[in-house]
Amino acid sequence: MGHRQGHRSCEDHAHNAQGGGRASVTSGGIVAALALLVTGLSAQQQALGPQTDPAAIERGRALLGQECGFCHGANARGGSSGPDLTRSALVQEDEGGKQLGEFMKVGRPDRGMPKFDFSASQYADLAAFLHNAIYLASNRRLYKILDVLVGNPKAGESYFAGAGRCATCHSSTGDLKGIGAKYDAVTLQGRMVYPRRGGVPGSPAYEDRNAVRATITLPSGGTASGAIVRLTDFEVTIFDAATRQQRTWLRNGDTPKVVVSDPLQAHLDQMLKWTDADMHNVTAYLASLK
Amino acid sequence: MRKTIVSAVSVLSAVALLHAQTPADSWPTYHGDFSGQRYSPLKQISAANVKALTLAWVHRLNTGANGATVGGEGPDPRPGGGAPPSIKSTPLLVNGVLYVSVPDHVYAIDARSGREIWRYFWKTRGGDHIGNRGVGIYDKWLYFLTPDNYFVSLDAATGKERWHKEIASMKREYFSTNAPIIIGKQVIIGVSGDALDVPGYLESRDPESGEVVWRFNTTPRKGEKGSETWPDEYAMSHGGGMPWLPGTYDPELNLYYFGTGNPNPVLAGQSREGDNLWTCSIVALNPNTGKMAWAYQVTPHDTHDWDAAQTPVLIDGVIDGRPRKLVAQANRNGYYVLLDRTNGEHIVTSKFLDSANWVKAINAKGQPIRNPEKDASVPGTLVSPNTGGATNWPPPSFSPDTGLLYVGTSQTFSIFYLTDTDPHPQGWAAAERNTGNVGSALKAIDYRTGRVRWSRPLAMTATGSTGGAMGLLSTAGGLLFGNDGGGNFVAYDAATGKPLWHAGLGANTSNGPETFVLDGSQYVVVGAGDSLYAFVLQQ
């Protein structure tokens, strides 16, 4: 969970990773999480690191396929008679093939595991492959999303124009022209559901065109409006686009009066309405707008 | 000093009734007392005078090694220290000294002046440094856990190390965050980590030797009760269930209550058909033996990382005119449950997160049963809440004066993409992409019915609603201390949720607030990021 990205919790359980970004939640925890990210300590979020020798991994993969795959599967996740090696405590605790080699030299004949007389570098290659597989399983930031475009573009087009009311604000020949060529399918689907981006380097969130806005009724009777930097029970700070400055008023109860407007309100409302099938269909439709 | 510490701890141990209080000048265990209510009978600070609450001191944690007592098995620290820590522990207060921790660091701070007495620096080998919930104290000894899985004991007076014991393997992606809870002579700790598919366990350790007294496995072994809820021994021995937060205790029943973590693989259930006991459960066990008395699974066959580690809050209440011993939990899955804590009998289930969209039905036992269509899928499934949950680890509060359970919530959404379609997926097995939050709020739940009595929206920014889960404290002064999601520490009217006082700390509070009396003055202490703040009434 979004530790690196933005949810406070994971943390809380230590769940890191979310890939591409759309951090939506901000809190003190996030500030800390971002600080970690920026200072490069994020590697410490996980005990395991990547294997650094791709050639050794490939040699290990080939060796496993030849010598071990029959029982343990070509991906080492277990086969007809042998257990998943990547979940084996012995393998996980192994250091560079040392413990693995000691075990394999003896085998476990009583349970059908023969002994293997490999060279030290072969044990190391096998270990490199296995530790790499373990690392990839453990690091969800690296998971690759598969085929997202399973929906029916025609059904998506109907939903776009009909029940989804997307056409109220958007047009396939206007703002969305060519959108399918602009984004990959995962990004497209994510932005379709929720187009707002959080602050990105060099661009504060309040300068995003989709920033939530506030209109404040001033004591003088006039009004001020702008993107919300911060709105609490005790203060309101907006970004005044004309002067490019932040302006703050302290609040006491509902004074001064603040009215919030979110340019993405329709997307928030729709978030509660999407079926997954409709979501996939509209994604397929938008992806077809090349 | 030793004598005073012993007396504070023995008073805690002797608490016979839930509402018997620990001494006003101490906070000797994670929740202040064993109930998990985080309710204080102190009322010097009240709704009538809270406007006069003012800063007594600020203490910013020093994470440098220079001047610290140094221990640990890792390499020497880099000069300059690391990133600023976030205080997630609730400091203990014993004999005028606050003991607070962040990953790899423990501090003794003079509670009157806010000055450091000593600090301890642990040289880490690595591991997930996501947080540390706090220290435990027994006699003159402190206990804490490290991200690289050591159980460490320090001399409370000096910060010198007594011993450290390894409790789990870092190479299997275990890490440790729990605050030790001491019941009698049992020091109860648990492990964390669900990046690989390893089994969870809770342990009691001997306070003198640090060795294991008993171990409770959070998934069954072959032939044990609960094993019928897994397809095979292999699945349950890789089934997760990390007990990563401190629990609560009823001395009369001699039962310890704690929540277990999510099953593994985390977001894909195809290799673990069945309910997957005892994951995502509230478990009651005998702290002397580690034997389970009963368990209630709040999320059967979880597929969204919604552990049940949130505080099981003990309440002595009245249901249908009859006094009952109860346990309540506002669960990460968006539902509130109320049980009879003598036997686990279900009393109430109620939805407190409006946006939650994953439940097909509530079954006869009151359990929310998932809609399998809301499991992660290859093309993506839109789910609320996200993996962070409706709420999370920060401790809630219950006030017996108002009958309300207070909890910070957020209505997040994510698209869950199944990435590992193997019949035996591994690790998380799916990716998550956040798609926003339709509204965070501080909620007050009527413990008897589960109905939300009041709900107060939290702060807004340019990206929408913000804040959510937060540490809370209620008091007999009619106050509820928490944050507003916008960097303010706030005293709310506990009955209505109206804000009565605030301090702009600039960062949201990051731990559970606490209160105590020293020299006749009531203090409120809270952490926000790397600093502790203490408040007292202006004289």
Boltz contact constraints between the chains, C-beta under 6 A:
constraints:
  - contact:
      token1: [A, 1]
      token2: [B, 387]
      max_distance: 6.0
  - contact:
      token1: [A, 1]
      token2: [B, 388]
      max_distance: 6.0
  - contact:
      token1: [A, 7]
      token2: [B, 388]
      max_distance: 6.0
  - contact:
      token1: [A, 9]
      token2: [B, 388]
      max_distance: 6.0
  - contact:
      token1: [A, 9]
      token2: [B, 392]
      max_distance: 6.0
  - contact:
      token1: [A, 11]
      token2: [B, 130]
      max_distance: 6.0
  - contact:
      token1: [A, 11]
      token2: [B, 131]
      max_distance: 6.0
  - contact:
      token1: [A, 12]
      token2: [B, 392]
      max_distance: 6.0
  - contact:
      token1: [A, 12]
      token2: [B, 393]
      max_distance: 6.0
  - contact:
      token1: [A, 14]
      token2: [B, 128]
      max_distance: 6.0
  - contact:
      token1: [A, 14]
      token2: [B, 130]
      max_distance: 6.0
  - contact:
      token1: [A, 14]
      token2: [B, 192]
      max_distance: 6.0
  - contact:
      token1: [A, 18]
      token2: [B, 432]
      max_distance: 6.0
  - contact:
      token1: [A, 18]
      token2: [B, 434]
      max_distance: 6.0
  - contact:
      token1: [A, 19]
      token2: [B, 431]
      max_distance: 6.0
  - contact:
      token1: [A, 22]
      token2: [B, 434]
      max_distance: 6.0
  - contact:
      token1: [A, 24]
      token2: [B, 434]
      max_distance: 6.0
  - contact:
      token1: [A, 24]
      token2: [B, 436]
      max_distance: 6.0
  - contact:
      token1: [A, 24]
      token2: [B, 437]
      max_distance: 6.0
  - contact:
      token1: [A, 24]
      token2: [B, 463]
      max_distance: 6.0
  - contact:
      token1: [A, 25]
      token2: [B, 437]
      max_distance: 6.0
  - contact:
      token1: [A, 26]
      token2: [B, 466]
      max_distance: 6.0
  - contact:
      token1: [A, 27]
      token2: [B, 467]
      max_distance: 6.0
  - contact:
      token1: [A, 27]
      token2: [B, 508]
      max_distance: 6.0
  - contact:
      token1: [A, 28]
      token2: [B, 507]
      max_distance: 6.0
  - contact:
      token1: [A, 28]
      token2: [B, 508]
      max_distance: 6.0
  - contact:
      token1: [A, 28]
      token2: [B, 510]
      max_distance: 6.0
  - contact:
      token1: [A, 28]
      token2: [B, 528]
      max_distance: 6.0
  - contact:
      token1: [A, 28]
      token2: [B, 529]
      max_distance: 6.0
  - contact:
      token1: [A, 31]
      token2: [B, 507]
      max_distance: 6.0
  - contact:
      token1: [A, 32]
      token2: [B, 86]
      max_distance: 6.0
  - contact:
      token1: [A, 35]
      token2: [B, 83]
      max_distance: 6.0
  - contact:
      token1: [A, 36]
      token2: [B, 83]
      max_distance: 6.0
  - contact:
      token1: [A, 39]
      token2: [B, 83]
      max_distance: 6.0
  - contact:
      token1: [A, 41]
      token2: [B, 82]
      max_distance: 6.0
  - contact:
      token1: [A, 41]
      token2: [B, 83]
      max_distance: 6.0
  - contact:
      token1: [A, 44]
      token2: [B, 126]
      max_distance: 6.0
  - contact:
      token1: [A, 44]
      token2: [B, 129]
      max_distance: 6.0
  - contact:
      token1: [A, 45]
      token2: [B, 128]
      max_distance: 6.0
  - contact:
      token1: [A, 47]
      token2: [B, 126]
      max_distance: 6.0
  - contact:
      token1: [A, 47]
      token2: [B, 127]
      max_distance: 6.0
  - contact:
      token1: [A, 47]
      token2: [B, 170]
      max_distance: 6.0
  - contact:
      token1: [A, 47]
      token2: [B, 173]
      max_distance: 6.0
  - contact:
      token1: [A, 77]
      token2: [B, 424]
      max_distance: 6.0
  - contact:
      token1: [A, 87]
      token2: [B, 197]
      max_distance: 6.0
  - contact:
      token1: [A, 87]
      token2: [B, 238]
      max_distance: 6.0
  - contact:
      token1: [A, 92]
      token2: [B, 171]
      max_distance: 6.0
  - contact:
      token1: [A, 92]
      token2: [B, 172]
      max_distance: 6.0
  - contact:
      token1: [A, 93]
      token2: [B, 171]
      max_distance: 6.0
  - contact:
      token1: [A, 137]
      token2: [B, 426]
      max_distance: 6.0
  - contact:
      token1: [A, 137]
      token2: [B, 427]
      max_distance: 6.0
  - contact:
      token1: [A, 138]
      token2: [B, 173]
      max_distance: 6.0
  - contact:
      token1: [A, 138]
      token2: [B, 195]
      max_distance: 6.0
  - contact:
      token1: [A, 138]
      token2: [B, 196]
      max_distance: 6.0
  - contact:
      token1: [A, 138]
      token2: [B, 427]
      max_distance: 6.0
  - contact:
      token1: [A, 140]
      token2: [B, 428]
      max_distance: 6.0
  - contact:
      token1: [A, 143]
      token2: [B, 419]
      max_distance: 6.0
  - contact:
      token1: [A, 143]
      token2: [B, 431]
      max_distance: 6.0
  - contact:
      token1: [A, 145]
      token2: [B, 417]
      max_distance: 6.0
  - contact:
      token1: [A, 145]
      token2: [B, 431]
      max_distance: 6.0
  - contact:
      token1: [A, 146]
      token2: [B, 378]
      max_distance: 6.0
  - contact:
      token1: [A, 148]
      token2: [B, 379]
      max_distance: 6.0
  - contact:
      token1: [A, 150]
      token2: [B, 379]
      max_distance: 6.0
  - contact:
      token1: [A, 190]
      token2: [B, 433]
      max_distance: 6.0
  - contact:
      token1: [A, 193]
      token2: [B, 435]
      max_distance: 6.0
  - contact:
      token1: [A, 194]
      token2: [B, 435]
      max_distance: 6.0
  - contact:
      token1: [A, 194]
      token2: [B, 436]
      max_distance: 6.0
  - contact:
      token1: [A, 196]
      token2: [B, 463]
      max_distance: 6.0
  - contact:
      token1: [A, 198]
      token2: [B, 463]
      max_distance: 6.0
  - contact:
      token1: [A, 205]
      token2: [B, 462]
      max_distance: 6.0
  - contact:
      token1: [A, 205]
      token2: [B, 463]
      max_distance: 6.0
  - contact:
      token1: [A, 206]
      token2: [B, 462]
      max_distance: 6.0
  - contact:
      token1: [A, 211]
      token2: [B, 462]
      max_distance: 6.0
  - contact:
      token1: [A, 212]
      token2: [B, 462]
      max_distance: 6.0
  - contact:
      token1: [A, 212]
      token2: [B, 464]
      max_distance: 6.0
  - contact:
      token1: [A, 227]
      token2: [B, 462]
      max_distance: 6.0
  - contact:
      token1: [A, 228]
      token2: [B, 460]
      max_distance: 6.0
  - contact:
      token1: [A, 228]
      token2: [B, 461]
      max_distance: 6.0
  - contact:
      token1: [A, 228]
      token2: [B, 462]
      max_distance: 6.0
  - contact:
      token1: [A, 230]
      token2: [B, 486]
      max_distance: 6.0
  - contact:
      token1: [A, 231]
      token2: [B, 460]
      max_distance: 6.0
  - contact:
      token1: [A, 232]
      token2: [B, 459]
      max_distance: 6.0
  - contact:
      token1: [A, 232]
      token2: [B, 484]
      max_distance: 6.0
  - contact:
      token1: [A, 232]
      token2: [B, 486]
      max_distance: 6.0
  - contact:
      token1: [A, 232]
      token2: [B, 488]
      max_distance: 6.0
  - contact:
      token1: [A, 233]
      token2: [B, 499]
      max_distance: 6.0
  - contact:
      token1: [A, 234]
      token2: [B, 488]
      max_distance: 6.0
  - contact:
      token1: [A, 234]
      token2: [B, 502]
      max_distance: 6.0
  - contact:
      token1: [A, 268]
      token2: [B, 438]
      max_distance: 6.0
  - contact:
      token1: [A, 271]
      token2: [B, 413]
      max_distance: 6.0
  - contact:
      token1: [A, 271]
      token2: [B, 438]
      max_distance: 6.0
  - contact:
      token1: [A, 274]
      token2: [B, 382]
      max_distance: 6.0
  - contact:
      token1: [A, 276]
      token2: [B, 381]
      max_distance: 6.0
  - contact:
      token1: [A, 279]
      token2: [B, 382]
      max_distance: 6.0
  - contact:
      token1: [A, 280]
      token2: [B, 379]
      max_distance: 6.0
